[in-house]
Amino acid sequence: MTKIRGVLLLIIMVLLMTSLSGCYLFPKEEEVLAPPLVEPPEITYETQEVKSGVIEKKISASGTFVSIEQANMFFKHRGGRLKDIHVKVGDYVEKGQVIAELDSSDLENQIKQQEIQLKKAQTRLSQVKAHSGDKYEQRMAQYDVELAKLTLDNLKRQLNECKLTADISGNVVYVDLNVSIGDYVDAYQTLIRVADPNKLQLQVTGPDTSSFNLGMEADVTIKKQTYSGKVVMTPADVPLDVPEEQRDIVRIEVDDLPEDVKLGESAQVSLILDKREDVIVIPRNLVRNYMGRKYVLVLEDGLKKERDVEVGLETATEAEIMKGLEEGELLIVR
């Protein structure tokens, strides 16, 4: 019994020593440290100082020099079959020059016949005067001569009307290409247009013509050289009888126009519609618009703030600020 009690005591001592020594088999747990504090980066803005300046609202367009003296050429007194057109676009013609003709072969035959009739009447008159003292017979023979002359003159006038002559000297700027030789041409049907190349104005067309007003000053650039000009005709001043395609035009008279400028040559025109001086001007893209509210971002005491503004004159790139900003303030660009 004593022996059993001794064995049990030995086992208990072994177990106790084992449990005590087991604590030293595992490493000591390290203390968890708190993460270091990270300071937020400083916010920086790209800014622009508010300044006063000049803002101009203007339009730019291109134009072509046209003659202010042009004449439409047409047969005034008669129609007929077209015999020939003697000119082409670009030709220079003198006043009175024949530029087109109608077929006149019938008239030419009638004129030859009438010339013969006139000679017969003149011969008879000579015979009557030489061999007859009858005043009545002489008077009747004289009437026949006069009638033959009137008829011949009328035929020659009709022949002359078959020739279309230039009313003014200048360049041919239009020829009706829809009419061919042999086609019937009506009286007053425009066949040719002639323009005086020495009396030129700049003609502008396009969507911006409604912005031009009579008397406005404009800058006209010709071959990189700028000249002063003045608006002398706008769509509002075009006569009512002008063709529809010519209603939407503006004409500008150019001061000291160089002599080497030719008909049909192009030029650039710049017209100032409105101009404001000594006003607050900022880039237009800095003006924000939300639900009708216009505002800008400004930097105040290092902080970004929204500022409502009242906008005046605007162009494609700039805006006039009438209220809301003062010179020297900083606008946040980015």
Secondary structure, 3 states (H helix, E strand, C coil): CHHHHHHHHHHHHHHHHHHHHHHHHCCCCCCCCCCCCCCCCCCCCCEEECCEEEEEEEEEEEEEEEECCEEEECCCCCCEEEEEECCCCCCEECCCCEEEEECCHHHHHHHHHHHHHHHHHHHHHHHHHHHCCCHHHHHHHHHHHHHHHHHHHHHHHHHHHCEEECCCCEEEEEECCCCCCCCEECCCCCCEEEECCCCEEEEEECHHHHHCCCCCEEEEEECCEEEEEEEEECHHHCCCCCCHHHCCEEEEEECCCCCCCCCCCEEEEEEEEEEEEEEEEEEHHHCEEECCEEEEEEEECCEEEEEECEEEEECCCEEEEEECCCCCCEEECC
